[in-house]
């Protein structure tokens, strides 16, 4: 991954991570989802990354939306 990206959210639930990603995208924040869950059992984490310049704004959005 390129420099300047930071992890803003981690969950073992893929759909929660996808929800966070979509809410941030709706607020025009560029977002990357990295699925580290193994196949076929889906054990592991799903991580949401944003650019470090958007960290504070993204954190406020996540808290405001109770994600």
C-alpha positions as CSV (number, residue, x, y, z in Angstrom):
1,X,0.0,0.0,0.0
2,X,1.2,3.5,-0.8
3,X,2.4,5.8,2.0
4,X,-0.1,8.2,3.5
5,X,-2.9,5.6,4.2
6,X,-4.0,4.8,7.7
7,X,-6.4,2.2,9.1
8,X,-9.6,3.8,10.5
9,X,-11.7,0.7,11.2
10,X,-11.3,-3.0,11.7
11,X,-14.0,-5.7,12.2
12,X,-14.4,-9.4,11.8
13,X,-17.8,-8.7,10.2
14,X,-17.3,-8.0,6.5
15,X,-20.7,-6.2,6.2
16,X,-19.9,-3.7,9.0
17,X,-16.6,-2.8,7.3
18,X,-18.4,-2.4,4.0
19,X,-21.0,-0.2,5.7
20,X,-18.2,2.1,7.1
21,X,-16.6,2.2,3.7
22,X,-19.9,3.3,2.0
23,X,-20.7,5.9,4.6
24,X,-17.2,7.5,4.1
25,X,-17.5,7.3,0.4
26,X,-20.9,9.1,0.7
27,X,-19.0,11.9,2.4
28,X,-16.5,12.0,-0.5
29,X,-13.7,10.3,1.4
30,X,-11.5,8.0,-0.6
31,X,-11.6,4.6,1.1
32,X,-9.9,1.2,0.6
33,X,-11.2,-2.1,2.1
34,X,-8.7,-4.9,2.7
35,X,-10.3,-8.3,3.4
36,X,-7.9,-10.4,5.4
37,X,-10.4,-13.2,6.1
38,X,-9.3,-16.6,5.1
39,X,-11.3,-18.9,2.8
40,X,-13.5,-20.9,3.3
41,X,-14.1,-20.1,7.0
42,X,-14.0,-16.3,6.9
43,X,-11.8,-16.1,10.0
44,X,-9.8,-12.9,10.3
45,X,-10.3,-9.1,10.0
46,X,-11.6,-6.7,7.4
47,X,-9.8,-3.3,7.5
48,X,-10.9,0.1,6.2
49,X,-8.2,2.5,5.2
50,X,-8.4,6.2,4.4
51,X,-5.8,8.9,3.5
52,X,-4.2,10.3,6.6
53,X,-5.4,13.8,5.7
54,X,-9.0,12.6,6.1
55,X,-8.5,10.9,9.5
56,X,-10.1,13.4,11.8
57,X,-13.1,14.0,9.5
58,X,-13.5,10.2,9.0
59,X,-13.4,9.5,12.7
60,X,-16.1,12.2,13.4
61,X,-18.3,10.6,10.7
62,X,-17.9,7.1,12.1
63,X,-18.7,8.4,15.7
64,X,-21.7,10.5,14.5
65,X,-23.2,7.6,12.6
66,X,-22.5,5.2,15.5
67,X,-20.7,2.7,13.2
